Amino acid sequence: MKVTNERHKRIVEAGGGIYVVGMMGDLVLFNSPTTGSTLALPGSLLSAESVRAHIAESDALFAKVSK
């Protein structure tokens, strides 16, 4: 059974992401609200700012590929 890490969830949501329950090793998973892409950051680098930046970078790459 996967358990929600409330701290991770708050950070991801503060950064504009959609928290995904569970982790892959030390990676915190979250989705881009724009593309639905699942992204990940190491727990040690998790902050609202890093989530926001990772989503923006991913969304920009997704837009280029979609053209």
Secondary structure, 3 states (H helix, E strand, C coil): CCCCCHHHHHHHHHCCCEEEEEEECCEEEEECCCCCCEEEEEHHHCCHHHHHHHHHHHHHHHHHHHC
